[in-house]
């Protein structure tokens, strides 16, 4: 289940050595994006800064978010009333824990100064609210894309009446599949052969980076060909098929267990195993 950050501004750290300081830092959530606003106090339009946003998850090492835009990076001009950085969180991380954000500024140019400028560094830190509060405040979102880095699958798929078959498809938040199965009975006095083709949709139910559970449901048709040698009789017939079940994914392996219902013949067990890529 995708979680969205709910952040609380904690403290702006400033230095008395330079006139430019980072102030009035605020953090907001916008769906699955985070907006960081700040002011560069004491700056003028003649000054230009490098602005860096870094983050630490669950007390781990800091990293620089990639999917950011706005007032971040090189050549940010001073003198504005307010600055804003927007981060598309789940393009860069698979899941969200306790987060600390850091805004760093380095003045790289001052047109009012004759000599080379002295670099200025300021940092501000914000902390995440308690995760239980986060879940009660924010609405649920679809599964994050990184969870579905392995999306396509191909698998053996069979039933008790048609034990040989193949299934292919996509298992994302919403996906699809197609299956073909065949089998039958051949002996000295009869031949009874089945061919079944089905297709439908898949839906993510729950999971994490290693384990996922999807449901599937579909419709199709089954074709029967029967020939009896002793009395020289034969027929062919077709039947409507409905099926549903579960697809479990463990890393790159997928396991299928379900039930198909065929008009006239009733229910049959469906099973399968394959690879996710």
Residue pairs with C-beta under 8 A, 6 or more apart in sequence:
1 140
1 141
1 143
1 206
2 32
2 90
2 140
2 141
2 142
2 143
2 144
3 95
3 96
3 131
3 134
3 135
3 138
3 141
4 29
4 31
4 32
4 89
4 96
4 134
4 138
4 139
4 141
5 29
5 34
5 89
5 96
5 99
5 128
5 134
6 29
6 128
6 129
6 133
6 134
6 137
6 138
7 27
7 28
7 29
7 34
7 99
7 101
7 126
7 127
7 128
7 129
8 27
8 126
8 127
8 128
8 129
9 25
9 26
9 27
9 126
10 125
10 126
10 127
11 124
11 125
12 21
12 22
12 23
12 24
12 25
12 124
13 22
13 122
13 123
13 124
13 125
14 21
14 22
14 23
14 122
15 21
15 120
15 121
15 122
18 107
18 118
18 120
18 122
19 42
20 40
20 41
20 42
20 43
20 47
20 49
20 78
20 105
20 107
20 120
20 122
21 40
21 41
21 42
21 122
22 38
22 39
22 40
22 41
22 103
22 105
22 122
22 123
22 124
23 38
23 39
23 40
23 41
24 37
24 38
24 39
24 82
25 36
25 37
25 38
25 103
25 124
25 126
26 36
26 37
26 38
27 34
27 35
27 36
27 37
27 101
27 126
28 34
28 35
28 37
29 35
29 138
30 86
31 141
32 88
32 89
32 90
32 141
32 144
33 86
33 87
33 88
33 89
34 86
34 87
34 89
34 101
35 84
35 85
35 86
35 87
36 53
36 84
36 85
36 87
36 101
36 103
36 126
37 82
37 83
37 84
37 85
38 82
38 83
38 85
38 103
38 124
39 81
39 82
39 83
40 49
40 78
40 80
40 83
40 105
43 49
43 78
43 79
43 80
44 78
44 79
44 112
45 77
45 78
45 79
46 78
46 79
46 110
46 111
46 112
47 77
47 78
47 79
47 107
47 109
47 110
47 111
47 112
48 75
48 76
48 77
48 78
48 107
48 108
48 109
48 110
49 76
49 77
49 78
49 105
49 106
49 107
49 108
49 120
50 73
50 74
50 75
50 76
50 105
50 106
50 108
51 71
51 72
51 73
51 76
51 83
51 85
51 103
51 104
51 105
52 64
52 72
52 103
52 104
52 105
52 106
53 64
53 65
53 68
53 72
53 85
53 87
53 101
53 102
53 103
53 104
54 62
54 63
54 64
54 65
54 101
54 102
54 104
55 62
55 63
55 64
55 65
55 99
55 100
55 101
55 102
56 62
56 63
56 99
56 100
56 102
57 93
57 96
57 97
57 98
57 99
58 97
58 98
59 98
59 100
62 102
65 87
65 89
65 92
66 91
66 92
67 87
67 88
67 89
67 91
67 92
68 85
68 86
68 87
68 88
69 85
69 86
70 83
70 84
70 85
70 86
71 80
71 83
71 84
71 85
72 85
74 108
76 83
76 105
78 107
85 103
89 96
90 144
90 145
90 146
91 145
93 146
94 144
94 146
94 147
94 209
95 144
95 208
95 209
98 127
98 128
98 131
99 127
99 128
100 125
100 126
100 127
100 128
101 124
101 125
101 126
102 123
102 124
102 125
103 122
103 123
103 124
104 121
104 122
104 123
105 120
105 121
105 122
106 119
106 120
106 121
107 117
107 118
107 119
107 120
108 117
108 119
109 117
110 117
128 134
142 173
143 172
143 173
143 204
143 207
146 209
147 207
147 208
147 209
147 212
148 171
148 172
148 173
148 204
150 249
150 252
150 276
150 277
151 170
151 171
151 172
151 175
151 276
151 277
152 168
152 169
152 170
152 171
152 276
152 277
153 167
153 168
153 169
153 170
153 171
153 177
153 247
153 254
153 274
153 275
153 276
153 277
154 166
154 167
154 168
154 274
154 275
154 277
155 166
155 167
155 168
155 254
155 256
155 272
155 273
155 274
155 275
156 165
156 166
156 167
156 272
156 273
156 274
157 165
157 166
157 167
157 179
157 181
157 256
157 270
157 271
157 272
157 274
158 164
158 165
158 181
158 183
158 270
158 271
158 272
159 165
159 181
159 183
159 196
159 260
159 268
159 269
159 270
159 271
160 268
160 269
161 183
161 194
161 262
161 265
161 268
162 181
162 182
162 183
162 184
162 194
162 195
162 196
162 222
163 181
163 183
164 181
164 182
164 183
165 179
165 180
165 181
165 182
165 196
165 272
166 179
166 180
167 177
167 178
167 179
167 180
167 256
167 272
167 274
168 177
168 178
169 175
169 176
169 177
169 178
169 202
170 176
170 177
170 202
171 177
171 202
171 204
171 212
171 214
171 247
171 249
171 254
171 276
172 202
172 204
173 203
173 204
174 201
174 202
174 203
174 204
175 201
175 202
175 203
175 214
176 199
176 200
176 201
176 202
177 199
177 200
177 201
177 202
177 216
177 218
178 197
178 198
178 199
179 196
179 197
179 198
179 199
179 218
179 220
180 195
180 196
180 197
181 194
181 195
181 196
181 197
182 193
182 194
182 195
182 196
183 193
183 194
184 191
184 192
184 193
184 194
185 191
185 192
186 192
186 193
188 229
189 228
189 229
189 230
190 226
190 227
190 228
190 229
191 225
191 226
191 227
192 224
192 225
192 226
192 227
193 224
193 225
193 226
194 222
194 223
194 224
195 222
195 223
196 220
196 221
196 222
196 223
196 241
196 260
197 220
197 221
197 222
198 218
198 219
198 220
198 221
198 241
198 243
198 260
199 218
199 219
199 220
200 216
200 217
200 218
200 219
200 243
201 216
201 217
201 218
202 214
202 215
202 216
202 247
203 214
203 215
203 216
204 212
204 213
204 214
205 213
205 214
205 215
205 246
206 212
206 213
207 213
207 249
210 250
210 251
211 248
211 249
211 250
212 248
212 249
213 246
213 247
213 248
213 249
214 246
214 247
214 248
214 249
215 244
215 245
215 246
215 247
216 243
216 244
216 245
216 246
216 247
216 256
216 258
217 242
217 243
217 244
218 242
218 243
218 244
219 240
219 241
219 242
219 243
220 241
220 242
220 243
221 238
221 239
221 240
221 241
222 238
222 239
222 240
222 241
222 262
223 236
223 237
223 238
223 239
224 236
224 237
224 238
224 239
225 234
225 236
226 234
226 235
226 236
227 233
227 234
228 234
239 262
239 263
239 264
239 265
240 262
240 263
241 260
241 261
241 262
241 263
242 260
242 261
243 258
243 259
243 260
243 261
243 270
244 258
244 259
245 256
245 257
245 258
245 259
245 270
246 256
246 257
246 258
247 254
247 255
247 256
248 254
248 255
248 256
248 257
249 276
251 276
252 275
252 276
252 277
253 273
253 274
253 275
253 276
254 272
254 273
254 274
254 275
254 276
255 272
255 273
256 270
256 271
256 272
256 273
256 274
257 270
257 271
258 269
258 270
258 271
259 267
259 268
259 269
259 270
260 267
260 268
260 270
261 267
261 268
262 268
